[in-house]
Amino acid sequence: MTCFVMFSRLVTRKDAEAPGCLSEVNRKVTYPGAKEYVSGFPVDASGKKGMNVTAYWDDGTEENRFVAAGSYDDGVYTFDTSPDVVSSLFEKPDILQYKVEVSGGYPAVCHRPTRYAERH
């Protein structure tokens, strides 16, 4: 897994003592090939740190996966949550939507199979 760190001058209204998920956005739309990242404190599952990913399909089914972080250090992690990366975690194709859980936050991502310009 490759991670990139991006810096922003955005000023947040989140409490510095408990920021949870660092993004102010909790729902968004993404497309195949797009790069998406979620930064926050990892969840702790059975002594392992990482993120939980829940995928949803249009037939009403859902599946969960735990993705372990590359280290066990305390601090903020940035996870690659691009549609292509998330899709590779599941055997079933055509994910309609997915949710990423880091400590204190649940950004939900609506996955569109085609770009807007391609649909019109």
C-alpha positions as CSV (number, residue, x, y, z in Angstrom):
1,M,0.0,0.0,0.0
2,T,1.4,3.4,-1.0
3,C,0.4,6.5,1.0
4,F,1.0,10.2,0.1
5,V,0.8,13.0,2.6
6,M,-0.8,16.2,1.5
7,F,-0.8,19.5,3.4
8,S,-3.5,22.1,3.5
9,R,-4.0,25.5,5.1
10,L,-7.6,24.6,5.9
11,V,-8.7,25.7,9.3
12,T,-10.8,23.1,11.0
13,R,-13.5,23.6,13.6
14,K,-12.8,20.2,15.2
15,D,-11.7,19.9,18.8
16,A,-7.9,19.5,18.8
17,E,-8.1,17.1,21.8
18,A,-10.4,14.6,20.0
19,P,-10.3,15.2,16.2
20,G,-11.3,11.6,15.3
21,C,-11.5,11.6,11.6
22,L,-9.5,14.6,10.3
23,S,-11.8,15.3,7.3
24,E,-14.7,17.8,7.6
25,V,-16.4,15.8,4.8
26,N,-18.3,12.8,5.9
27,R,-20.0,11.9,2.5
28,K,-18.6,12.3,-1.0
29,V,-18.8,10.9,-4.5
30,T,-15.8,9.3,-6.2
31,Y,-15.0,7.5,-9.5
32,P,-12.8,4.7,-10.7
33,G,-9.2,5.9,-10.9
34,A,-9.7,8.7,-8.4
35,K,-7.3,9.0,-5.4
36,E,-9.1,9.2,-2.0
37,Y,-7.5,9.3,1.4
38,V,-8.8,9.3,5.0
39,S,-6.6,10.5,7.8
40,G,-7.3,9.9,11.5
41,F,-6.5,7.8,14.5
42,P,-6.7,4.1,13.6
43,V,-9.3,1.8,15.3
44,D,-7.9,-0.8,17.6
45,A,-9.1,-4.4,16.8
46,S,-7.6,-7.2,18.9
47,G,-4.4,-5.3,19.5
48,K,-4.0,-4.4,15.8
49,K,-4.4,-0.8,14.5
50,G,-6.0,0.0,11.2
51,M,-9.3,0.9,9.6
52,N,-12.6,-0.9,9.1
53,V,-14.1,-0.8,5.6
54,T,-17.7,-1.7,4.9
55,A,-18.8,-2.2,1.3
56,Y,-22.4,-2.1,0.1
57,W,-23.9,-3.4,-3.1
58,D,-27.2,-2.6,-4.9
59,D,-28.6,-6.0,-4.0
60,G,-28.7,-4.9,-0.3
61,T,-25.7,-7.0,0.8
62,E,-22.7,-5.6,2.7
63,E,-19.3,-7.0,3.8
64,N,-16.7,-5.8,6.3
65,R,-12.9,-5.9,6.1
66,F,-10.3,-4.8,8.6
67,V,-7.1,-3.3,7.1
68,A,-4.1,-3.2,9.4
69,A,-1.9,-0.2,9.5
70,G,1.8,-0.7,8.6
71,S,3.0,0.0,12.1
72,Y,1.7,0.1,15.7
73,D,2.9,3.6,16.5
74,D,0.4,6.0,18.2
75,G,-0.6,8.9,16.1
76,V,-2.5,9.9,13.0
77,Y,-2.5,7.6,10.0
78,T,-3.4,8.4,6.4
79,F,-5.1,5.5,4.6
80,D,-5.5,5.1,0.8
81,T,-9.2,4.7,0.4
82,S,-9.3,5.0,-3.4
83,P,-12.1,3.1,-5.1
84,D,-9.6,0.7,-6.8
85,V,-7.9,0.0,-3.5
86,V,-11.1,-0.6,-1.7
87,S,-12.5,-2.8,-4.5
88,S,-9.4,-5.0,-4.3
89,L,-10.4,-5.9,-0.7
90,F,-13.6,-7.6,-1.7
91,E,-14.2,-10.5,-4.1
92,K,-17.6,-9.2,-5.2
93,P,-17.4,-6.5,-8.0
94,D,-19.4,-3.3,-8.5
95,I,-19.4,-1.7,-5.1
96,L,-22.2,0.9,-4.9
97,Q,-21.0,2.6,-1.7
98,Y,-18.4,2.1,1.0
99,K,-17.7,3.4,4.5
100,V,-14.3,3.8,6.1
101,E,-14.1,3.8,9.9
102,V,-11.2,5.4,11.7
103,S,-11.4,6.2,15.4
104,G,-14.1,8.9,15.8
105,G,-15.2,9.1,12.2
106,Y,-17.1,7.3,9.5
107,P,-16.6,8.9,6.1
108,A,-19.0,7.3,3.6
109,V,-18.1,7.3,-0.1
110,C,-20.6,6.8,-2.9
111,H,-18.8,5.0,-5.7
112,R,-20.0,5.9,-9.3
113,P,-19.0,3.5,-12.0
114,T,-18.7,6.2,-14.6
115,R,-17.6,9.8,-14.6
116,Y,-20.2,12.5,-14.9
117,A,-19.0,13.6,-18.3
118,E,-19.2,10.0,-19.6
119,R,-22.8,9.7,-18.5
120,H,-24.1,12.6,-20.6
